[in-house]
């Protein structure tokens, strides 16, 4: 089966401005619904969020999903959760939360002057009854500059440098300078049930 790439221009994304939060949705989310863009395999949410200074998402529950926060521009985001974790995320950090059987958390921009800009990504795991967990990993700009860096990898495959996830999902990131490019061979399934790749 040949992979098909569909381009979805940013102007076609869902958008909402809540004052404290400016957000763009690649897939249906909250009050935004588009039948053509509900999900892509295990990937259910890609939100580009800008949170204003001294604001954030108050404590709220999740169940089932794997949730990533990727700090892509600047700022400091404070994470707190019902497992007792308290962490500060900065540029290049990926926060990885397994909601599993249930977790509550908050995300807050602790900077009093500058907004924070990040991606919020939700992925559906093969098993939604996993034990809740929290992890954090930092990928420097130098690691990603003019290089396609592998950030997230299925737990069933071995790669010690990446974050592991319990589903068939990969995530890469790159910071491209002018006149540079990266190349990636898209993986291909050989029919239903056969996960051999070429």
C-alpha positions in Angstrom: 0.0 0.0 0.0 1.6 3.3 -1.1 1.5 6.0 1.5 -0.6 9.1 0.6 0.4 12.5 1.8 -2.3 15.1 2.2 -1.3 18.7 2.8 -3.6 20.6 5.1 -2.8 24.4 4.9 -2.6 26.2 8.2 -5.5 28.5 7.1 -7.8 25.4 7.1 -7.0 24.5 10.7 -9.5 25.1 13.5 -8.8 28.3 15.5 -10.0 29.7 18.8 -8.9 32.7 20.8 -9.9 32.5 24.5 -7.9 35.6 25.5 -5.4 33.7 27.7 -5.1 31.0 25.0 -4.6 31.3 21.3 -4.9 27.9 19.7 -4.9 26.2 16.2 -6.3 22.7 15.8 -5.0 20.3 13.0 -7.8 17.9 13.9 -11.3 18.2 15.4 -11.0 19.4 19.0 -13.4 21.0 21.5 -15.9 23.2 19.6 -14.1 22.7 16.3 -15.3 19.8 14.2 -14.3 18.8 10.7 -15.4 15.5 9.3 -12.3 15.3 7.0 -9.9 15.9 9.9 -10.9 13.9 12.9 -7.7 11.9 13.4 -4.9 10.1 11.5 -4.4 6.5 12.8 -3.4 6.8 16.5 -2.9 10.5 16.2 -5.9 12.4 17.5 -4.7 15.9 18.4 -2.1 18.4 17.2 -2.8 21.8 18.8 -0.4 24.8 18.4 -1.0 26.7 21.6 0.2 30.2 22.7 -0.5 30.8 26.4 -0.4 34.3 27.8 1.8 35.3 30.7 0.7 34.1 34.2 -2.0 31.9 32.7 -2.6 28.3 31.8 -4.7 25.1 31.9 -6.1 24.5 35.4 -6.2 21.0 37.0 -8.3 18.7 34.8 -8.5 14.9 34.2 -7.6 12.7 31.3 -8.0 9.0 30.6 -6.5 6.7 28.0 -4.5 9.1 25.9 -0.7 9.6 25.7 -0.2 13.4 25.8 2.9 15.2 24.6 3.8 18.9 25.1 6.7 20.0 22.9 8.1 23.5 23.6 8.9 24.8 20.2 9.6 28.5 20.6 10.4 29.8 24.1 9.0 30.2 27.6 8.6 28.2 30.7 5.7 25.9 31.4 5.0 24.5 34.8 3.6 20.9 34.9 1.8 19.5 38.0 0.0 16.2 38.2 -1.9 13.9 40.6 1.2 11.6 40.9 3.1 14.4 42.6 5.3 15.5 39.7 6.2 19.2 39.4 8.4 20.1 36.5 9.4 23.2 34.5 9.5 22.7 30.7 11.7 24.9 28.5 12.6 25.2 24.8 13.4 21.8 23.3 11.7 19.8 26.2 9.1 17.1 25.5 6.8 16.3 28.3 5.2 12.8 27.9 2.2 11.9 30.1 0.5 8.5 30.0 -3.0 9.2 31.2 -3.8 5.4 31.4 -6.5 4.6 33.9 -6.8 8.2 34.9 -4.7 11.2 35.8 -5.2 14.9 36.6 -2.7 17.6 35.7 -2.3 21.4 35.1 0.0 23.3 32.8 0.8 26.9 33.6 2.9 29.7 32.0 4.9 30.9 35.0 6.5 33.8 33.1 4.9 37.2 34.1 5.9 38.9 30.9 6.2 36.6 27.9 3.8 34.1 26.3 4.8 30.5 25.8 4.4 28.7 22.4 4.2 24.9 22.2 2.6 21.9 20.5 0.0 19.7 22.4 -0.2 16.2 20.8 -2.5 13.4 21.8 -2.0 9.8 20.7 -4.2 6.8 21.4 -2.2 3.8 22.8 -3.0 0.2 22.0 -4.1 -0.2 25.7 -6.0 2.6 27.4 -5.7 1.0 30.8 -2.0 1.6 31.3 -0.5 2.7 34.6 -0.3 6.6 34.6 3.2 7.8 34.1 5.2 11.0 33.5 8.5 11.5 31.6 10.4 14.4 30.2 13.3 14.5 27.7 15.2 17.4 26.2 16.3 17.6 22.5 18.7 20.5 21.9 18.5 22.8 18.9 22.0 21.6 17.8 20.7 18.0 17.6 17.8 19.1 15.3 19.5 21.7 13.2 19.5 20.5 9.5 18.8 17.0 10.8 15.6 14.9 11.1 15.7 13.9 14.8 13.7 10.9 15.9 11.8 11.9 19.1 9.1 9.3 19.7 9.2 5.6 18.8 6.9 2.5 19.3 7.7 0.7 22.5 7.8 -2.6 20.5 10.9 -1.4 18.7 14.4 -0.8 20.2 15.8 2.7 20.2 17.4 4.0 23.4 17.6 7.6 22.2 13.8 8.2 21.8 10.7 8.3 24.0 8.8 5.0 23.7 5.0 4.9 23.2 2.6 1.9 23.3 1.3 2.3 19.7 2.6 2.4 16.2 3.6 6.1 16.1 6.8 8.0 15.3 7.5 11.7 15.7 10.4 13.6 14.2 11.6 17.2 14.4 14.0 19.4 12.4 15.2 23.0 12.4 16.1 23.7 8.8 18.4 26.6 7.9 18.0 28.3 4.4 19.1 26.1 1.5 19.1 22.9 3.6 16.8 19.9 3.4 16.2 16.6 5.1 14.9 13.3 3.5 12.8 10.6 5.1 11.6 7.4 3.6 7.9 6.9 4.5 7.2 3.5 6.0 4.8 1.2 4.2 2.5 -1.6 5.4 2.3 -4.7 3.2 -1.4 -5.4 3.6 -3.8 -5.7 6.6 -2.2 -7.3 9.6 1.3 -7.4 8.1 3.5 -4.8 9.8 6.6 -5.7 7.8 8.0 -2.4 6.4 9.9 -1.6 3.2 
